[in-house]
């Protein structure tokens, strides 16, 4: 009876109070219905606790799986002293991490690869990696979580690292996957997945951002922003006032790299050309860009110091367009191709004047060949009456001529 009374007292303490000692249940046989905990009638919390300065460890199949830190401060971690690590959690396949790490878990939750090789890398660790998830494995380290700054000022951080002196190997990549297709080598159905973006540490102080599937292309971004495929769209252009005094323009080379160059500023209009819709115009009254209405346009010659051809008429000085040709057999070429019906003209002149002489075209030809012609006309037509020249004259004056040839030799 005395022993039974002691057993009843112990059972009462287990049900209605807190148990402070570790319970070791052995030889219970296992099987359905066996568990460690409270049944539905227990009116108190189930506690897994150790009130000493020791961590709580978790094991399955005889292998270490994880732990929860006690109240502890690491003497140093990656060279940083006095790192508080109270309650940090470690999840890992075995105790390989503990054999490699100088300390326990690095942050609130630490996921470590198992095995005995390079799964406790500390080089990327920083003391602000506290309230987040640390990843170590394959000789590398990363962290996702908070980075505290001032009070109520917190950054959300995605961090990754590499070994000292080999900063070019590891990338931050964003991958999308769908149903697996064994025949797909790239894209969302491949084993690799579809890459949308990657960040590539090219140098100590530069990270190149690439948009697109660089895995499929077999390369890395080579500029601070590199769009591998597709186009760039700006949905809303700036509405700031026009920067008319700036003279640096963005240009693109043959490889698609954006660069800049100097061009004349919009206000100076030193090119002499202005736009009316999509039409380039110059030398008219009110032109915002010089030349104005009183100025000339020259092609093939500078208008300053211009040497006139022999026997040029005085009117040559005041022509609106001057064309000088020294290297080609044709000074100007007009070619008109128009399939619609109606009247088509290669060259049209419209002259209005009240002077003694008004001419649509004046021709001065200087040559020493027996085949020198003022005008040579060739007519080719599929009609019944092809004509090399057609003269139509409408005049109310007394002296009206369809043709007035004059030959001086």
GUSE-39618 format. One record per residue (C-alpha): x, y, z. Coordinates in steps of 0.25 Angstrom, whole numbers, plus 5000, padded with zeros to 4 digits. Layout:
BEGIN
{zakol {X Y Z}} ...
//
This chain:
BEGIN
{zakol {5000 5000 5000}} {zakol {5011 5010 5003}} {zakol {5017 5008 4989}} {zakol {5004 5010 4982}} {zakol {5002 5023 4990}} {zakol {5015 5028 4985}} {zakol {5011 5024 4971}} {zakol {4998 5032 4972}} {zakol {5005 5044 4977}} {zakol {5015 5044 4966}} {zakol {5004 5043 4956}} {zakol {4996 5054 4962}} {zakol {5009 5063 4961}} {zakol {5010 5059 4946}} {zakol {4996 5063 4943}} {zakol {4993 5075 4951}} {zakol {5007 5082 4952}} {zakol {5020 5084 4945}} {zakol {5030 5073 4943}} {zakol {5044 5079 4944}} {zakol {5052 5066 4941}} {zakol {5054 5058 4928}} {zakol {5045 5046 4926}} {zakol {5052 5035 4920}} {zakol {5041 5025 4914}} {zakol {5048 5011 4911}} {zakol {5043 4998 4907}} {zakol {5029 5003 4904}} {zakol {5027 4994 4892}} {zakol {5024 5005 4882}} {zakol {5012 5004 4873}} {zakol {4999 5012 4871}} {zakol {4994 5020 4883}} {zakol {5008 5022 4889}} {zakol {5012 5037 4890}} {zakol {5020 5047 4899}} {zakol {5010 5058 4903}} {zakol {4997 5061 4909}} {zakol {4983 5055 4906}} {zakol {4971 5063 4903}} {zakol {4967 5064 4917}} {zakol {4980 5071 4922}} {zakol {4977 5085 4926}} {zakol {4991 5091 4924}} {zakol {5002 5094 4914}} {zakol {5011 5083 4909}} {zakol {5025 5088 4911}} {zakol {5038 5083 4905}} {zakol {5049 5090 4913}} {zakol {5062 5090 4919}} {zakol {5064 5101 4930}} {zakol {5079 5099 4930}} {zakol {5090 5105 4921}} {zakol {5089 5094 4911}} {zakol {5082 5094 4897}} {zakol {5070 5085 4893}} {zakol {5074 5075 4883}} {zakol {5065 5067 4873}} {zakol {5069 5053 4867}} {zakol {5062 5043 4858}} {zakol {5067 5030 4853}} {zakol {5079 5031 4862}} {zakol {5084 5044 4855}} {zakol {5084 5058 4860}} {zakol {5074 5067 4853}} {zakol {5074 5080 4860}} {zakol {5075 5088 4873}} {zakol {5070 5101 4880}} {zakol {5081 5109 4886}} {zakol {5081 5112 4901}} {zakol {5083 5126 4906}} {zakol {5097 5128 4900}} {zakol {5107 5139 4894}} {zakol {5117 5134 4884}} {zakol {5131 5139 4887}} {zakol {5133 5142 4872}} {zakol {5127 5139 4859}} {zakol {5134 5142 4846}} {zakol {5143 5151 4854}} {zakol {5132 5159 4860}} {zakol {5132 5158 4875}} {zakol {5121 5156 4885}} {zakol {5109 5151 4876}} {zakol {5096 5149 4884}} {zakol {5090 5135 4880}} {zakol {5079 5133 4890}} {zakol {5069 5123 4884}} {zakol {5075 5122 4871}} {zakol {5070 5109 4863}} {zakol {5078 5099 4854}} {zakol {5071 5089 4845}} {zakol {5081 5080 4838}} {zakol {5081 5065 4833}} {zakol {5092 5061 4842}} {zakol {5103 5066 4852}} {zakol {5113 5070 4840}} {zakol {5110 5085 4842}} {zakol {5114 5084 4857}} {zakol {5127 5077 4854}} {zakol {5131 5089 4844}} {zakol {5125 5101 4851}} {zakol {5133 5108 4861}} {zakol {5119 5112 4867}} {zakol {5104 5108 4866}} {zakol {5093 5114 4857}} {zakol {5096 5128 4852}} {zakol {5082 5134 4852}} {zakol {5068 5132 4858}} {zakol {5066 5120 4848}} {zakol {5078 5113 4841}} {zakol {5077 5103 4830}} {zakol {5090 5095 4828}} {zakol {5094 5085 4818}} {zakol {5099 5072 4824}} {zakol {5111 5064 4822}} {zakol {5125 5067 4826}} {zakol {5130 5077 4815}} {zakol {5128 5092 4814}} {zakol {5114 5093 4820}} {zakol {5117 5104 4831}} {zakol {5123 5115 4823}} {zakol {5124 5128 4832}} {zakol {5131 5138 4822}} {zakol {5118 5144 4818}} {zakol {5113 5146 4832}} {zakol {5110 5160 4838}} {zakol {5105 5163 4852}} {zakol {5092 5169 4846}} {zakol {5088 5155 4841}} {zakol {5079 5152 4854}} {zakol {5064 5152 4851}} {zakol {5064 5144 4838}} {zakol {5068 5131 4832}} {zakol {5082 5127 4829}} {zakol {5086 5116 4818}} {zakol {5100 5109 4818}} {zakol {5104 5098 4809}} {zakol {5113 5095 4797}} {zakol {5123 5104 4803}} {zakol {5114 5116 4802}} {zakol {5105 5125 4811}} {zakol {5092 5133 4809}} {zakol {5082 5141 4818}} {zakol {5068 5146 4816}} {zakol {5062 5154 4827}} {zakol {5063 5167 4835}} {zakol {5074 5177 4835}} {zakol {5072 5187 4847}} {zakol {5076 5201 4845}} {zakol {5071 5212 4854}} {zakol {5059 5210 4863}} {zakol {5047 5206 4854}} {zakol {5056 5207 4842}} {zakol {5057 5193 4836}} {zakol {5062 5188 4823}} {zakol {5057 5174 4817}} {zakol {5070 5168 4812}} {zakol {5074 5156 4802}} {zakol {5088 5154 4804}} {zakol {5098 5144 4798}} {zakol {5113 5142 4798}} {zakol {5125 5135 4793}} {zakol {5139 5131 4798}} {zakol {5149 5142 4799}} {zakol {5156 5146 4786}} {zakol {5146 5138 4777}} {zakol {5135 5148 4776}} {zakol {5131 5144 4762}} {zakol {5125 5130 4764}} {zakol {5112 5132 4771}} {zakol {5099 5139 4765}} {zakol {5086 5143 4770}} {zakol {5076 5136 4761}} {zakol {5060 5137 4759}} {zakol {5055 5124 4753}} {zakol {5041 5120 4749}} {zakol {5037 5105 4747}} {zakol {5025 5098 4742}} {zakol {5022 5083 4738}} {zakol {5034 5076 4735}} {zakol {5038 5072 4721}} {zakol {5050 5063 4719}} {zakol {5052 5068 4705}} {zakol {5053 5082 4709}} {zakol {5067 5088 4711}} {zakol {5063 5102 4715}} {zakol {5050 5109 4719}} {zakol {5040 5107 4729}} {zakol {5038 5092 4726}} {zakol {5053 5089 4727}} {zakol {5060 5083 4739}} {zakol {5067 5097 4740}} {zakol {5055 5105 4739}} {zakol {5052 5119 4732}} {zakol {5061 5130 4737}} {zakol {5055 5143 4738}} {zakol {5066 5151 4744}} {zakol {5080 5149 4750}} {zakol {5090 5158 4759}} {zakol {5104 5156 4755}} {zakol {5116 5161 4764}} {zakol {5126 5165 4753}} {zakol {5135 5173 4762}} {zakol {5138 5176 4777}} {zakol {5129 5188 4775}} {zakol {5119 5185 4764}} {zakol {5107 5176 4762}} {zakol {5102 5174 4748}} {zakol {5087 5173 4747}} {zakol {5082 5164 4735}} {zakol {5068 5163 4731}} {zakol {5065 5150 4723}} {zakol {5069 5136 4722}} {zakol {5084 5136 4723}} {zakol {5085 5121 4725}} {zakol {5078 5119 4712}} {zakol {5088 5129 4705}} {zakol {5100 5123 4712}} {zakol {5106 5136 4718}} {zakol {5105 5146 4728}} {zakol {5101 5161 4728}} {zakol {5112 5170 4724}} {zakol {5107 5184 4728}} {zakol {5100 5190 4741}} {zakol {5087 5187 4734}} {zakol {5086 5177 4723}} {zakol {5073 5173 4716}} {zakol {5077 5160 4708}} {zakol {5064 5158 4700}} {zakol {5052 5166 4697}} {zakol {5050 5181 4697}} {zakol {5050 5192 4708}} {zakol {5037 5200 4710}} {zakol {5034 5213 4718}} {zakol {5020 5213 4721}} {zakol {5020 5228 4725}} {zakol {5030 5238 4720}} {zakol {5034 5249 4728}} {zakol {5025 5261 4728}} {zakol {5036 5271 4733}} {zakol {5038 5284 4724}} {zakol {5047 5282 4712}} {zakol {5062 5282 4715}} {zakol {5065 5291 4703}} {zakol {5079 5295 4708}} {zakol {5084 5281 4710}} {zakol {5093 5275 4699}} {zakol {5096 5261 4703}} {zakol {5088 5251 4696}} {zakol {5086 5236 4698}} {zakol {5091 5227 4686}} {zakol {5092 5212 4684}} {zakol {5104 5205 4678}} {zakol {5103 5193 4669}} {zakol {5103 5183 4681}} {zakol {5092 5190 4688}} {zakol {5100 5197 4698}} {zakol {5094 5211 4702}} {zakol {5105 5222 4701}} {zakol {5104 5237 4699}} {zakol {5109 5248 4690}} {zakol {5109 5263 4689}} {zakol {5099 5269 4678}} {zakol {5095 5283 4676}} {zakol {5086 5288 4686}} {zakol {5071 5290 4682}} {zakol {5071 5305 4685}} {zakol {5083 5308 4676}} {zakol {5078 5301 4663}} {zakol {5092 5302 4658}} {zakol {5088 5291 4648}} {zakol {5079 5300 4640}} {zakol {5068 5290 4639}} {zakol {5055 5290 4647}} {zakol {5043 5280 4646}} {zakol {5029 5283 4642}} {zakol {5023 5270 4645}} {zakol {5032 5259 4639}} {zakol {5037 5269 4628}} {zakol {5051 5275 4629}} {zakol {5051 5290 4624}} {zakol {5060 5301 4624}} {zakol {5062 5315 4619}} {zakol {5048 5321 4620}} {zakol {5043 5333 4627}} {zakol {5040 5330 4642}} {zakol {5049 5318 4642}} {zakol {5054 5316 4657}} {zakol {5067 5311 4652}} {zakol {5076 5319 4642}} {zakol {5077 5321 4630}} {zakol {5065 5330 4628}} {zakol {5057 5334 4616}} {zakol {5068 5343 4611}} {zakol {5078 5332 4611}} {zakol {5083 5321 4601}} {zakol {5084 5306 4602}} {zakol {5097 5301 4596}} {zakol {5100 5286 4592}} {zakol {5113 5282 4588}} {zakol {5119 5296 4591}} {zakol {5121 5306 4602}} {zakol {5114 5318 4599}} {zakol {5125 5327 4605}} {zakol {5136 5329 4594}} {zakol {5127 5322 4584}} {zakol {5134 5323 4570}} {zakol {5123 5324 4559}} {zakol {5124 5316 4546}} {zakol {5128 5323 4533}} {zakol {5117 5332 4527}} {zakol {5108 5330 4539}} {zakol {5097 5340 4539}} {zakol {5096 5350 4550}} {zakol {5083 5343 4555}} {zakol {5092 5332 4560}} {zakol {5096 5340 4572}} {zakol {5081 5340 4577}} {zakol {5077 5326 4575}} {zakol {5071 5319 4587}} {zakol {5078 5306 4584}} {zakol {5092 5305 4578}} {zakol {5097 5291 4574}} {zakol {5111 5290 4570}} {zakol {5116 5277 4564}} {zakol {5130 5273 4560}} {zakol {5131 5258 4562}} {zakol {5118 5253 4556}} {zakol {5112 5253 4542}} {zakol {5098 5258 4547}} {zakol {5096 5270 4556}} {zakol {5082 5266 4560}} {zakol {5073 5254 4558}} {zakol {5058 5254 4559}} {zakol {5052 5240 4558}} {zakol {5037 5239 4559}} {zakol {5029 5226 4560}} {zakol {5015 5226 4563}} {zakol {5005 5216 4559}} {zakol {4992 5223 4561}} {zakol {4985 5230 4550}} {zakol {4985 5245 4547}} {zakol {4997 5254 4544}} {zakol {5011 5251 4548}} {zakol {5023 5260 4547}} {zakol {5037 5258 4549}} {zakol {5040 5273 4551}} {zakol {5030 5284 4552}} {zakol {5033 5299 4552}} {zakol {5023 5310 4556}} {zakol {5028 5324 4553}} {zakol {5020 5337 4556}} {zakol {5026 5350 4552}} {zakol {5023 5364 4545}} {zakol {5037 5366 4539}} {zakol {5041 5367 4525}} {zakol {5045 5352 4524}} {zakol {5038 5341 4532}} {zakol {5043 5327 4529}} {zakol {5040 5313 4536}} {zakol {5054 5308 4532}} {zakol {5066 5315 4527}} {zakol {5077 5306 4522}} {zakol {5092 5310 4520}} {zakol {5100 5298 4514}} {zakol {5115 5300 4512}} {zakol {5122 5289 4504}} {zakol {5131 5286 4492}} {zakol {5124 5273 4487}} {zakol {5116 5273 4474}} {zakol {5105 5267 4483}} {zakol {5104 5279 4493}} {zakol {5089 5281 4495}} {zakol {5081 5291 4504}} {zakol {5070 5281 4506}} {zakol {5070 5267 4502}} {zakol {5056 5260 4503}} {zakol {5054 5245 4501}} {zakol {5040 5240 4501}} {zakol {5036 5226 4503}} {zakol {5021 5222 4504}} {zakol {5012 5210 4501}} {zakol {5001 5219 4496}} {zakol {4999 5221 4481}} {zakol {5005 5235 4480}} {zakol {5018 5236 4489}} {zakol {5024 5250 4489}} {zakol {5038 5254 4493}} {zakol {5032 5268 4495}} {zakol {5018 5274 4497}} {zakol {5016 5289 4498}} {zakol {5003 5295 4503}} {zakol {5002 5310 4503}} {zakol {4991 5318 4509}} {zakol {4993 5333 4508}} {zakol {4984 5345 4505}} {zakol {4995 5354 4499}} {zakol {4998 5356 4485}} {zakol {5011 5349 4484}} {zakol {5009 5335 4488}} {zakol {5018 5324 4483}} {zakol {5018 5309 4486}} {zakol {5033 5308 4483}} {zakol {5043 5319 4481}} {zakol {5057 5312 4477}} {zakol {5069 5322 4476}} {zakol {5082 5316 4472}} {zakol {5095 5324 4473}} {zakol {5108 5318 4468}} 
//
